[in-house]
Amino acid sequence: MKELLCGQIGIKDDYLEERIQTIFLDDKIVDDANSAVVREESILALSAAMPGVLGATLRKGGRYAPMRSQISHEKDTPSDIHKEGEVTIKLFNLILRELGPLFLERGIRVNGEDFYDITARNDVVFMAGCKKAIKDGNDIDPEKLMEVEWENKQVFLQIKSAKN
């Protein structure tokens, strides 16, 4: 997991260790990112510290970790096999705000209907900020994106700032 998050995605080691306090891998709480193996179609959820008893219980390596052993991820045997594949990464609370731009710059997959809904609800802002669009490998006028039938399609969305 650490190789994916830090080595491939580009999250800084100290950010993973200090800021990301709760990690779920396939619905199991992870205490050690070095010992958890992400597999094809895994779902990974990342959160900053959460308040209260629940936050203290779910916090990685926390004092209450033994109380949740039945829902904790067991250590995997690290594998030297690195495969390409797709995983779902969910970002929560402050982590979304802080890491969201990194993920958007690298590119994310979005359900076509969701893409259309978001852009349609925010069309003025979207059109003001969208200077270039590419669909199926070809340049397309950003305004034409609103005319595309997005149902049953996946969108690879990549957002770059004007300075890039």
C-alpha positions as CSV (number, residue, x, y, z in Angstrom):
1,M,0.0,0.0,0.0
2,K,2.8,2.4,0.8
3,E,4.4,1.8,-2.6
4,L,1.1,2.7,-4.3
5,L,0.4,5.8,-2.2
6,C,3.9,7.2,-2.0
7,G,5.9,5.6,-4.8
8,Q,3.2,5.7,-7.5
9,I,0.8,8.4,-6.6
10,G,3.3,10.8,-5.0
11,I,2.0,11.2,-1.5
12,K,4.9,12.2,0.8
13,D,6.0,9.6,3.3
14,D,5.6,11.9,6.3
15,Y,2.1,12.9,5.1
16,L,1.1,9.2,5.0
17,E,2.6,8.6,8.5
18,E,1.4,11.8,10.2
19,R,-1.7,13.2,8.5
20,I,-3.5,10.1,7.3
21,Q,-4.7,8.6,10.5
22,T,-7.4,6.2,9.4
23,I,-7.0,3.8,6.5
24,F,-9.4,1.2,5.3
25,L,-8.5,-1.5,2.8
26,D,-11.4,-3.5,1.5
27,D,-13.5,-2.6,4.6
28,K,-10.7,-3.5,7.1
29,I,-8.8,-1.0,9.2
30,V,-5.0,-0.9,8.3
31,D,-2.5,-0.1,11.0
32,D,0.6,-0.5,8.9
33,A,0.7,0.6,5.3
34,N,3.9,-1.3,4.7
35,S,2.3,-4.6,5.5
36,A,-1.0,-4.2,3.5
37,V,-1.1,-5.4,-0.1
38,V,-3.5,-3.6,-2.5
39,R,-5.0,-5.9,-5.0
40,E,-6.9,-5.5,-8.3
41,E,-10.3,-3.8,-7.6
42,S,-9.4,-3.1,-3.9
43,I,-11.1,-0.2,-2.3
44,L,-8.9,2.1,-0.2
45,A,-10.3,4.8,2.1
46,L,-8.1,7.5,3.6
47,S,-9.0,9.9,6.4
48,A,-7.4,12.4,8.7
49,A,-8.0,12.0,12.4
50,M,-11.6,11.8,13.3
51,P,-13.0,13.1,16.6
52,G,-14.3,11.2,19.6
53,V,-14.2,7.6,20.7
54,L,-14.8,6.3,17.1
55,G,-11.8,8.3,15.8
56,A,-9.6,7.1,18.6
57,T,-10.7,3.5,18.0
58,L,-10.1,3.6,14.3
59,R,-6.8,5.5,14.4
60,K,-4.0,3.5,13.0
61,G,-1.7,2.0,15.7
62,G,-3.8,3.7,18.3
63,R,-4.2,2.6,21.9
64,Y,-7.6,1.1,21.2
65,A,-6.5,-1.0,18.2
66,P,-6.6,-4.3,20.1
67,M,-10.4,-3.7,20.7
68,R,-11.1,-3.8,17.0
69,S,-9.0,-6.8,16.0
70,Q,-12.0,-8.5,14.3
71,I,-12.3,-5.6,11.8
72,S,-8.6,-4.9,11.4
73,H,-6.7,-5.8,8.3
74,E,-4.3,-8.7,9.0
75,K,-0.7,-8.2,7.9
76,D,-0.1,-9.5,4.3
77,T,3.1,-11.2,3.2
78,P,4.7,-8.6,1.0
79,S,4.9,-9.7,-2.6
80,D,7.5,-8.7,-5.2
81,I,4.9,-9.1,-7.9
82,H,3.7,-5.7,-9.1
83,K,0.7,-5.7,-11.4
84,E,-1.1,-2.9,-13.1
85,G,-4.7,-2.7,-12.2
86,E,-7.4,-0.4,-11.0
87,V,-8.3,0.4,-7.4
88,T,-10.8,2.8,-6.0
89,I,-9.4,5.4,-3.6
90,K,-11.8,7.4,-1.4
91,L,-10.7,10.5,0.3
92,F,-12.4,11.9,3.4
93,N,-12.5,15.1,5.4
94,L,-9.3,17.2,5.3
95,I,-7.6,14.5,3.2
96,L,-10.0,15.3,0.3
97,R,-9.2,19.0,0.4
98,E,-5.4,18.4,0.7
99,L,-4.9,15.5,-1.7
100,G,-7.8,16.1,-4.1
101,P,-5.7,18.4,-6.4
102,L,-2.9,15.8,-6.6
103,F,-5.4,13.1,-7.7
104,L,-7.1,15.5,-10.2
105,E,-3.8,16.5,-11.7
106,R,-2.8,12.8,-12.2
107,G,-6.3,12.0,-13.5
108,I,-9.3,10.1,-12.1
109,R,-12.0,8.0,-13.6
110,V,-15.5,9.3,-13.2
111,N,-18.9,7.8,-14.1
112,G,-20.2,9.6,-17.2
113,E,-23.5,10.5,-15.6
114,D,-21.8,12.0,-12.6
115,F,-19.5,14.0,-14.8
116,Y,-22.4,15.4,-16.7
117,D,-24.4,16.2,-13.5
118,I,-21.5,18.1,-11.9
119,T,-20.6,20.1,-15.1
120,A,-24.3,20.8,-15.8
121,R,-24.9,22.1,-12.3
122,N,-21.8,24.3,-12.5
123,D,-21.7,25.0,-16.2
124,V,-20.7,28.7,-15.9
125,V,-17.8,28.0,-13.6
126,F,-16.8,24.9,-15.6
127,M,-16.8,26.7,-18.9
128,A,-15.0,29.7,-17.5
129,G,-12.2,27.4,-16.2
130,C,-12.0,24.8,-19.0
131,K,-9.6,26.1,-21.6
132,K,-8.9,22.8,-23.4
133,A,-10.7,19.4,-23.6
134,I,-9.8,16.2,-25.3
135,K,-12.3,13.4,-26.0
136,D,-11.3,10.1,-27.4
137,G,-7.8,11.4,-28.2
138,N,-9.0,14.4,-30.2
139,D,-9.3,18.1,-29.2
140,I,-12.9,19.1,-28.7
141,D,-14.4,22.5,-27.9
142,P,-15.2,22.5,-24.2
143,E,-18.7,23.7,-24.8
144,K,-19.3,20.5,-26.9
145,L,-18.8,18.4,-23.8
146,M,-22.2,19.3,-22.7
147,E,-23.7,17.8,-25.9
148,V,-22.0,14.4,-25.5
149,E,-24.2,11.5,-24.3
150,W,-22.3,10.4,-21.2
151,E,-24.7,7.6,-20.1
152,N,-22.9,4.2,-19.6
153,K,-19.5,5.8,-20.2
154,Q,-16.4,6.3,-18.0
155,V,-14.6,9.7,-18.2
156,F,-10.9,10.0,-17.5
157,L,-10.8,13.5,-16.0
158,Q,-7.5,15.3,-15.6
159,I,-7.3,18.8,-14.4
160,K,-4.2,20.9,-14.8
161,S,-3.7,24.4,-13.7
162,A,-2.8,27.2,-16.1
163,K,0.8,27.1,-14.9
164,N,1.2,23.4,-16.0
